[in-house]
Each structure stands twice: as C-alpha cells, then as structure tokens.
Amino acid sequence: FVGTKKQAQEAIKEEATRAGMYFVNQRWLGGTLTNFQTIQKRIKRLKDIERMQEDGTFEVLPKKEVVQLKKELERLEKFLGGIKDMKGLPSALFVVDPRKERIAVAEARKLHIPIIGIVDTNCDPDEIDHVIPANDDAIRAVKLLTSKMADAILEAKQGEETVTA
C-alpha cells in the first residue's frame, strides 16, 4: 500500500495493518524496490536500535548517545515502519495517487511488479496495470477504496487457508 499524500496517510496505515500488508505512508524513499538490499540494511539498523531500547542498552550508554539513537529510531520508524517486516519484493503495489507516487510507480514498472492504482483525471492511466477511476483527493473516497482493497486481500488470504487446510 502506497499513499503519502495527507488525505491518504491514515487510511493507508489503518487498512494495510488490518490486512497484514506492508505500507509506505510518509515519503517514498527512492530505491525502496530497486535497491532493496540497501533499504534492508536500514531496516536492520531500525531493528537493532529497537532491540537496544528493549534490552536495556540505553541505560548504559551516555545521555547524548541515547538522544541521538532515539532521534535516529524516530526517523527510521517514520519512513520504514510500514515495511520493517518485509523480507522481499511485493507481488503487487496498491497506489493512491500515481502522479504523486511516480517514483514508486517507476520502480514497480522497472521490476515488472503489477500496479493497482486509484487514478484521478489528472493522472496517466497507461502507467497503471489495474486502474480504479476515482477521486484520489477525497478522504472518504480513499478510505472506502483502501478498505475494500484490504477486504479483498483478507478474503483471498482466507481462501488460501481453506485450500491448504
């Protein structure tokens, strides 16, 4: 789930979490897909700092270092929090505004990852594999469409569990 515009941030986080999917709702870091190895190093750093905070290493370190680590943790959590458990590349990308998320769309295109997108009249639908024509500026429209997408994902997961059982 990708949606960094103000109207979409909350809905993206909420619905992606509900569906157990990964999300980017702050800023798309260039190379998130095409340079995934480097992004994984940053994710590892995020997990290391979280572990340090939990196991009490912060109490041993000087106050200045702890402040710097907390700042770094906050920043990493802000940008990578939604993808910190991602092990590999996604099999599809759901984008709220392809014009604003053009870097994400370009990366997915390069890696031949299918893109599902909420496309407004100001976007080029040729870049998107599965177009959902809708207003990507209205908070309620974005919320409705992301919740339907999350429902579909949950339904598909449930279908998989039934087949394997």
Backbone as CSV, one residue per row, in Angstrom:
resi,resn,N_x,N_y,N_z,CA_x,CA_y,CA_z,C_x,C_y,C_z
1,PHE,0.858,-1.178,0.000,0.000,0.000,0.000,0.897,1.231,0.000
2,VAL,0.692,2.111,-0.970,1.488,3.332,-1.041,0.553,4.525,-1.153
3,GLY,0.686,5.467,-0.220,-0.095,6.698,-0.261,0.506,7.704,0.692
4,THR,1.242,8.667,0.150,1.942,9.611,1.021,1.250,10.960,1.126
5,LYS,0.178,11.175,0.369,-0.498,12.470,0.477,-1.311,12.510,1.770
6,LYS,-1.466,13.705,2.310,-2.125,13.897,3.605,-3.458,13.153,3.724
7,GLN,-4.276,13.228,2.656,-5.610,12.629,2.706,-5.559,11.107,2.830
8,ALA,-4.469,10.496,2.390,-4.412,9.033,2.330,-3.628,8.400,3.472
9,GLN,-2.753,9.152,4.127,-1.821,8.577,5.104,-2.491,7.697,6.157
10,GLU,-3.509,8.222,6.808,-4.158,7.492,7.895,-4.868,6.239,7.384
11,ALA,-5.609,6.388,6.284,-6.349,5.252,5.714,-5.392,4.153,5.268
12,ILE,-4.285,4.539,4.650,-3.291,3.567,4.178,-2.741,2.765,5.352
13,LYS,-2.331,3.460,6.400,-1.748,2.786,7.569,-2.763,1.839,8.217
14,GLU,-3.963,2.352,8.432,-5.018,1.597,9.094,-5.375,0.314,8.330
15,GLU,-5.672,0.475,7.045,-6.145,-0.658,6.242,-5.032,-1.658,5.930
16,ALA,-3.827,-1.167,5.694,-2.705,-2.077,5.428,-2.415,-2.918,6.670
17,THR,-2.464,-2.295,7.825,-2.232,-3.012,9.076,-3.327,-4.059,9.289
18,ARG,-4.575,-3.666,9.021,-5.706,-4.589,9.177,-5.554,-5.807,8.266
19,ALA,-5.061,-5.576,7.053,-4.907,-6.666,6.085,-3.590,-7.423,6.268
20,GLY,-2.734,-6.934,7.168,-1.441,-7.576,7.381,-0.486,-7.338,6.221
21,MET,-0.613,-6.186,5.582,0.229,-5.835,4.433,1.233,-4.756,4.833
22,TYR,2.211,-4.557,3.964,3.214,-3.519,4.188,2.708,-2.215,3.589
23,PHE,3.199,-1.091,4.121,2.736,0.194,3.615,3.814,1.256,3.705
24,VAL,3.688,2.265,2.854,4.522,3.464,2.915,3.541,4.624,2.929
25,ASN,3.517,5.385,4.038,2.571,6.497,4.111,3.242,7.826,4.442
26,GLN,4.552,7.859,4.515,5.246,9.119,4.756,5.901,9.624,3.483
27,ARG,7.040,9.089,3.151,7.734,9.514,1.938,8.314,8.271,1.294
28,TRP,8.129,8.143,-0.010,8.694,7.001,-0.721,10.180,7.246,-0.873
29,LEU,10.992,6.415,-0.242,12.435,6.551,-0.371,12.847,5.964,-1.709
30,GLY,13.530,6.748,-2.522,13.979,6.264,-3.828,14.793,4.993,-3.667
31,GLY,14.484,3.975,-4.447,15.214,2.715,-4.360,14.611,1.716,-3.394
32,THR,13.434,2.015,-2.852,12.809,1.087,-1.916,12.624,-0.287,-2.552
33,LEU,12.302,-0.321,-3.824,12.153,-1.606,-4.527,13.404,-1.963,-5.320
34,THR,13.921,-1.003,-6.097,15.047,-1.299,-6.986,16.362,-1.481,-6.240
35,ASN,16.488,-0.893,-5.067,17.714,-1.019,-4.281,17.364,-1.598,-2.910
36,PHE,16.624,-2.702,-2.927,16.062,-3.258,-1.699,17.120,-3.723,-0.698
37,GLN,18.288,-4.161,-1.187,19.346,-4.629,-0.279,19.776,-3.499,0.667
38,THR,19.939,-2.298,0.119,20.346,-1.155,0.938,19.242,-0.780,1.919
39,ILE,18.008,-0.802,1.462,16.877,-0.492,2.338,16.816,-1.520,3.471
40,GLN,17.126,-2.774,3.157,17.137,-3.815,4.192,18.180,-3.525,5.272
41,LYS,19.300,-2.925,4.887,20.325,-2.552,5.870,19.775,-1.499,6.829
42,ARG,19.012,-0.548,6.290,18.407,0.488,7.136,17.354,-0.135,8.065
43,ILE,16.615,-1.112,7.531,15.609,-1.805,8.342,16.299,-2.581,9.466
44,LYS,17.442,-3.197,9.154,18.212,-3.926,10.164,18.665,-2.961,11.265
45,ARG,19.113,-1.774,10.863,19.534,-0.755,11.832,18.357,-0.361,12.729
46,LEU,17.182,-0.192,12.134,15.975,0.136,12.891,15.700,-0.943,13.934
47,LYS,15.776,-2.196,13.526,15.522,-3.307,14.448,16.594,-3.389,15.535
48,ASP,17.858,-3.092,15.166,18.948,-3.094,16.148,18.706,-2.055,17.236
49,ILE,18.330,-0.843,16.827,18.081,0.230,17.803,16.888,-0.135,18.684
50,GLU,15.835,-0.708,18.089,14.670,-1.138,18.882,15.085,-2.184,19.913
51,ARG,15.934,-3.124,19.485,16.404,-4.174,20.392,17.226,-3.560,21.531
52,MET,18.088,-2.586,21.190,18.902,-1.911,22.211,18.008,-1.230,23.243
53,GLN,16.921,-0.636,22.766,15.999,0.066,23.660,15.304,-0.927,24.603
54,GLU,14.962,-2.096,24.074,14.244,-3.095,24.869,15.134,-3.828,25.871
55,ASP,16.371,-4.165,25.468,17.207,-4.973,26.366,18.016,-4.148,27.369
56,GLY,17.757,-2.850,27.439,18.392,-2.037,28.472,19.753,-1.473,28.125
57,THR,20.180,-1.551,26.892,21.474,-0.993,26.480,21.451,0.529,26.601
58,PHE,20.265,1.114,26.463,20.128,2.575,26.538,20.545,3.114,27.913
59,GLU,20.317,2.324,28.987,20.666,2.785,30.337,22.180,2.883,30.523
60,VAL,22.929,2.052,29.822,24.387,2.001,29.953,25.062,3.122,29.149
61,LEU,24.459,3.494,28.035,25.050,4.498,27.140,24.946,5.912,27.704
62,PRO,25.862,6.800,27.281,25.769,8.207,27.694,24.475,8.843,27.177
63,LYS,24.004,9.864,27.899,22.728,10.507,27.582,22.708,11.056,26.153
64,LYS,23.809,11.655,25.725,23.885,12.252,24.387,23.689,11.187,23.304
65,GLU,24.337,10.039,23.496,24.209,8.941,22.532,22.779,8.420,22.481
66,VAL,22.156,8.317,23.647,20.774,7.838,23.731,19.844,8.783,22.971
67,VAL,20.046,10.094,23.129,19.227,11.090,22.429,19.397,10.940,20.920
68,GLN,20.643,10.770,20.469,20.904,10.595,19.032,20.253,9.319,18.505
69,LEU,20.370,8.237,19.273,19.771,6.968,18.856,18.245,7.063,18.802
70,LYS,17.655,7.771,19.773,16.198,7.934,19.776,15.736,8.746,18.572
71,LYS,16.517,9.776,18.219,16.204,10.584,17.034,16.269,9.728,15.776
72,GLU,17.330,8.917,15.682,17.505,8.039,14.523,16.372,7.013,14.452
73,LEU,16.014,6.456,15.619,14.924,5.485,15.688,13.614,6.106,15.203
74,GLU,13.345,7.324,15.671,12.121,8.038,15.282,12.063,8.241,13.766
75,ARG,13.184,8.663,13.202,13.256,8.920,11.759,13.089,7.627,10.953
76,LEU,13.805,6.581,11.355,13.708,5.304,10.651,12.298,4.721,10.760
77,GLU,11.706,4.826,11.942,10.345,4.318,12.163,9.343,5.068,11.286
78,LYS,9.564,6.373,11.143,8.666,7.208,10.331,8.674,6.759,8.868
79,PHE,9.859,6.516,8.314,9.967,6.186,6.898,9.883,4.688,6.600
80,LEU,10.376,3.853,7.515,10.452,2.417,7.234,9.536,1.569,8.113
81,GLY,8.796,2.195,9.011,7.943,1.457,9.948,6.979,0.493,9.282
82,GLY,6.402,0.907,8.160,5.414,0.077,7.473,5.996,-1.081,6.696
83,ILE,7.319,-1.047,6.452,7.936,-2.126,5.663,9.035,-2.854,6.436
84,LYS,9.097,-2.649,7.763,10.223,-3.228,8.507,10.199,-4.755,8.577
85,ASP,9.045,-5.376,8.344,8.989,-6.840,8.361,9.004,-7.439,6.957
86,MET,9.164,-6.596,5.947,9.158,-7.059,4.558,10.460,-7.807,4.255
87,LYS,10.335,-9.052,3.823,11.511,-9.889,3.560,11.978,-9.791,2.111
88,GLY,11.042,-9.559,1.197,11.385,-9.481,-0.226,10.495,-8.486,-0.935
89,LEU,10.579,-8.473,-2.244,9.777,-7.544,-3.026,8.306,-7.957,-3.000
90,PRO,7.393,-6.986,-3.028,5.963,-7.319,-3.022,5.525,-7.902,-4.364
91,SER,4.431,-8.650,-4.362,3.931,-9.228,-5.613,3.014,-8.253,-6.342
92,ALA,2.569,-7.192,-5.660,1.755,-6.147,-6.292,1.862,-4.872,-5.465
93,LEU,1.531,-3.743,-6.100,1.601,-2.444,-5.431,0.256,-1.753,-5.571
94,PHE,-0.320,-1.290,-4.454,-1.569,-0.530,-4.478,-1.215,0.922,-4.201
95,VAL,-1.444,1.792,-5.196,-1.024,3.189,-5.103,-2.238,4.101,-5.100
96,VAL,-2.262,5.088,-4.182,-3.397,6.003,-4.109,-3.331,7.096,-5.167
97,ASP,-2.231,7.777,-5.337,-2.140,8.833,-6.353,-0.891,8.596,-7.195
98,PRO,-1.028,7.930,-8.343,0.147,7.593,-9.158,0.964,8.807,-9.597
99,ARG,0.338,9.975,-9.675,1.095,11.163,-10.075,2.035,11.599,-8.956
100,LYS,1.547,11.552,-7.727,2.390,11.925,-6.585,3.413,10.820,-6.280
101,GLU,3.038,9.590,-6.530,3.909,8.444,-6.237,4.619,7.956,-7.493
102,ARG,5.019,8.860,-8.359,5.597,8.454,-9.649,6.897,7.663,-9.495
103,ILE,7.662,7.913,-8.437,8.905,7.170,-8.207,8.574,5.707,-7.886
104,ALA,7.578,5.506,-7.022,7.156,4.144,-6.671,6.642,3.410,-7.904
105,VAL,5.855,4.108,-8.720,5.305,3.510,-9.941,6.436,3.148,-10.906
106,ALA,7.406,4.045,-11.061,8.534,3.794,-11.971,9.353,2.585,-11.512
107,GLU,9.587,2.480,-10.204,10.349,1.342,-9.676,9.605,0.028,-9.896
108,ALA,8.302,0.037,-9.626,7.497,-1.172,-9.818,7.471,-1.563,-11.296
109,ARG,7.373,-0.579,-12.171,7.397,-0.806,-13.629,8.703,-1.495,-14.028
110,LYS,9.802,-0.955,-13.512,11.131,-1.472,-13.852,11.282,-2.940,-13.432
111,LEU,10.663,-3.286,-12.310,10.779,-4.648,-11.782,9.607,-5.543,-12.198
112,HIS,8.742,-5.033,-13.069,7.572,-5.767,-13.575,6.639,-6.218,-12.453
113,ILE,6.455,-5.343,-11.457,5.513,-5.611,-10.376,4.182,-4.982,-10.790
114,PRO,3.083,-5.755,-10.778,1.788,-5.186,-11.173,1.349,-4.062,-10.228
115,ILE,0.748,-3.022,-10.804,0.340,-1.851,-10.029,-1.169,-1.688,-10.108
116,ILE,-1.797,-1.544,-8.945,-3.214,-1.226,-8.861,-3.256,0.212,-8.370
117,GLY,-3.979,1.082,-9.052,-3.940,2.482,-8.660,-5.271,3.186,-8.706
118,ILE,-5.505,4.059,-7.713,-6.656,4.955,-7.743,-6.236,6.118,-8.624
119,VAL,-6.835,6.210,-9.810,-6.408,7.189,-10.802,-7.463,8.276,-10.959
120,ASP,-7.059,9.507,-10.722,-7.918,10.680,-10.879,-7.794,11.180,-12.319
121,THR,-8.519,12.217,-12.661,-8.473,12.758,-14.025,-7.137,13.398,-14.356
122,ASN,-6.335,13.716,-13.341,-5.044,14.361,-13.593,-3.885,13.369,-13.727
123,CYS,-4.174,12.068,-13.768,-3.130,11.039,-13.849,-3.159,10.330,-15.197
124,ASP,-2.023,9.731,-15.545,-1.920,8.956,-16.776,-2.223,7.487,-16.464
125,PRO,-3.340,6.960,-16.957,-3.705,5.572,-16.645,-2.844,4.529,-17.367
126,ASP,-2.046,4.942,-18.357,-1.218,3.995,-19.108,-0.128,3.363,-18.241
127,GLU,0.310,4.070,-17.210,1.374,3.574,-16.329,0.877,2.487,-15.376
128,ILE,-0.446,2.427,-15.174,-1.035,1.551,-14.166,-1.615,0.304,-14.825
129,ASP,-1.372,-0.858,-14.219,-1.880,-2.114,-14.773,-3.381,-2.278,-14.525
130,HIS,-3.811,-2.003,-13.300,-5.225,-2.138,-12.936,-5.706,-0.795,-12.402
131,VAL,-6.510,-0.107,-13.205,-6.939,1.255,-12.886,-8.256,1.240,-12.116
132,ILE,-8.303,2.030,-11.045,-9.543,2.280,-10.325,-9.828,3.768,-10.524
133,PRO,-10.753,4.122,-11.421,-11.031,5.541,-11.645,-11.823,6.112,-10.471
134,ALA,-11.209,7.029,-9.740,-11.868,7.623,-8.574,-11.139,8.890,-8.163
135,ASN,-11.779,9.647,-7.291,-11.190,10.869,-6.768,-10.153,10.493,-5.707
136,ASP,-8.883,10.773,-5.995,-7.838,10.415,-5.027,-7.552,11.539,-4.028
137,ASP,-8.358,12.596,-4.068,-8.168,13.712,-3.135,-9.154,13.671,-1.966
138,ALA,-10.298,13.020,-2.152,-11.317,12.963,-1.103,-10.946,11.896,-0.070
139,ILE,-10.894,12.306,1.183,-10.505,11.402,2.265,-11.439,10.193,2.327
140,ARG,-12.746,10.442,2.224,-13.720,9.351,2.338,-13.613,8.371,1.171
141,ALA,-13.360,8.882,-0.025,-13.213,8.007,-1.201,-11.980,7.119,-1.042
142,VAL,-10.882,7.717,-0.598,-9.641,6.959,-0.389,-9.857,5.898,0.683
143,LYS,-10.512,6.280,1.777,-10.784,5.352,2.886,-11.634,4.177,2.402
144,LEU,-12.679,4.481,1.637,-13.569,3.439,1.126,-12.814,2.458,0.228
145,LEU,-12.054,2.991,-0.709,-11.343,2.130,-1.661,-10.229,1.314,-1.005
146,THR,-9.500,1.926,-0.069,-8.446,1.161,0.615,-9.059,0.081,1.505
147,SER,-10.210,0.375,2.121,-10.848,-0.646,2.960,-11.362,-1.800,2.103
148,LYS,-11.876,-1.495,0.918,-12.332,-2.561,0.009,-11.142,-3.403,-0.464
149,MET,-10.021,-2.747,-0.719,-8.813,-3.466,-1.132,-8.346,-4.386,0.005
150,ALA,-8.362,-3.871,1.230,-7.968,-4.673,2.394,-8.925,-5.851,2.578
151,ASP,-10.231,-5.607,2.383,-11.222,-6.689,2.478,-10.911,-7.787,1.464
152,ALA,-10.596,-7.378,0.227,-10.289,-8.343,-0.835,-9.048,-9.162,-0.481
153,ILE,-8.047,-8.508,0.094,-6.816,-9.206,0.492,-7.116,-10.218,1.598
154,LEU,-7.899,-9.781,2.598,-8.260,-10.679,3.698,-9.074,-11.869,3.192
155,GLU,-9.977,-11.605,2.252,-10.795,-12.664,1.661,-9.911,-13.669,0.915
156,ALA,-8.943,-13.156,0.174,-8.025,-14.023,-0.571,-7.178,-14.862,0.387
157,LYS,-6.720,-14.243,1.477,-5.925,-14.977,2.472,-6.752,-16.097,3.100
158,GLN,-8.026,-15.783,3.387,-8.909,-16.775,3.988,-9.147,-17.933,3.015
159,GLY,-9.280,-17.602,1.738,-9.445,-18.621,0.700,-8.231,-19.527,0.617
160,GLU,-7.033,-18.935,0.754,-5.781,-19.710,0.740,-5.739,-20.685,1.909
161,GLU,-6.133,-20.198,3.093,-6.114,-21.044,4.293,-7.070,-22.219,4.137
162,THR,-8.233,-21.975,3.525,-9.224,-23.025,3.319,-8.684,-24.083,2.362
163,VAL,-8.000,-23.635,1.313,-7.443,-24.554,0.319,-6.339,-25.417,0.930
164,THR,-5.465,-24.811,1.741,-4.350,-25.560,2.333,-4.800,-26.482,3.467
165,ALA,-5.934,-26.180,4.090,-6.413,-26.980,5.230,-7.120,-28.226,4.823
